Amino acid sequence: MAPKFATLAVHAGAEPDPETGAVTPPIHLSTTFVHAPGNPPQAFTYQRADNPTQRRLETALAALEGGARALAFASGMAAIAAALDTLQAGQTVVVPQDCYVGTRGYASDVLPTRGVNVATVDTTDLEAVEHACSQGVALLWAESPSNPRLQVSDLAGLARIAHAHGARMVCDNTFATPALQRPLELGADVVMHSTTKYFGGHSDVLGGALVFAHDDDFAAQVAQRRVLTGATLAPFSAWLTLRGCHSLPARMALHCANAHKVAVFLTNHAAIERVNYPGLPGHAGHTIAARQMRDFGAMLSIELRGGYAAAVAVARKTKIFTNATSLGGCESLIEHRASAEGEHTQAPPALVRLSVGLEDADDLIADLAQALG
Ligand SMILES: *Cc1c(COP(=O)(O)O)cnc(C)c1O
């Protein structure tokens, strides 16, 4: 019987050290590896090319996403750049209207300088995606649920459209994690992660990943680019992220339960115009989310009736929710995205994003209640 998800999360890539019997995997800090003169190097040569601790993490990531191969990167952005840099001049990438601000920035500011065409489309609208792809497409980028509006895109539908037009589909799965959603099973070719978030899980380690459905020439090309650009993940970071994998399923279950309680509370609050949380039956993407996710995640955003000033005021008044960027740690975070994102922002001025942590849900609700007044 194949091990189930929580078992893989604890054991994949984390086998005891064969040399010492240490149950907790060692961290190999060596930058270089011995090889016989005149002979090509064996498994490892040089830390930037590949290193044993990074490889353990990659084994875990591939197992958890159900992929054939995973590549760890120094950050989520390094993984995004590596995937987008496979595009050549004249090719087109379709990116979602609502997505991580760095993805949008790379697509709008970097890719066009290399002659790559960028089409920005509402990926929750399959007809709009079909229309955009019918003009020619090499890569379709998806992010669901999306940052910061928590929009849900039909990943199986997007994969079908991409493949019908001979394109690859990449899905940023950072908000869901494979504990809740496995895009490769829905037809995606590559899953992207900022492991800085839920995989690390403690707001203390930066990292990114690409997980490939197939161990093919495309994956090999991206792996070679990682070596040449030096975007390798450092061993200590790989080790911390591997440790984070062990508790990912347990943390996600509590994250989701807390977020659901917080979302229900916010829905009934007079100061709030709109709660963006796919777990609410009134959310535009609820039905699709219920179909393609095991649970609805712990990210949500709210739009205040009082606009910009009211949004900033809430973020200023919370005591347990810390005003900081990022997400996925044990501590709850709050942030006014429009001011945090700067020039590339498309976040509504009245929007505040919440990363619901692992504190007691009643305390989180009481904190938001006093901040909302
Ligand atoms: C944080 C984030 C990224 C970027 O990852 P870094 O590790 O910060 O480079 C990409 N996508 C999403 C959805 C994110 O939240």
The ligand as a MOL file (V3000), in Angstrom:
LIG
                    3D

  0  0  0     0  0            999 V3000
M  V30 BEGIN CTAB
M  V30 COUNTS 15 15 0 0 0
M  V30 BEGIN ATOM
M  V30 1 C 5.6500 34.8790 -1.2940 0
M  V30 2 C 5.0810 34.4130 -2.5750 0
M  V30 3 C 5.8800 34.2630 -3.7160 0
M  V30 4 C 7.3530 34.6610 -3.7380 0
M  V30 5 O 8.1220 33.8460 -2.9210 0
M  V30 6 P 9.4630 34.3430 -2.1440 0
M  V30 7 O 9.8590 33.1360 -1.3870 0
M  V30 8 O 9.0830 35.5050 -1.3150 0
M  V30 9 O 10.4630 34.7160 -3.1930 0
M  V30 10 C 5.2870 33.7460 -4.8600 0
M  V30 11 N 3.9700 33.4290 -4.8830 0
M  V30 12 C 3.1690 33.5880 -3.8240 0
M  V30 13 C 1.7380 33.2140 -3.9220 0
M  V30 14 C 3.6970 34.0830 -2.6250 0
M  V30 15 O 2.8890 34.2440 -1.5690 0
M  V30 END ATOM
M  V30 BEGIN BOND
M  V30 1 1 1 2
M  V30 2 1 2 3
M  V30 3 2 2 14
M  V30 4 1 3 4
M  V30 5 2 3 10
M  V30 6 1 4 5
M  V30 7 1 5 6
M  V30 8 2 6 7
M  V30 9 1 6 8
M  V30 10 1 6 9
M  V30 11 1 10 11
M  V30 12 2 11 12
M  V30 13 1 12 13
M  V30 14 1 12 14
M  V30 15 1 14 15
M  V30 END BOND
M  V30 END CTAB
M  END
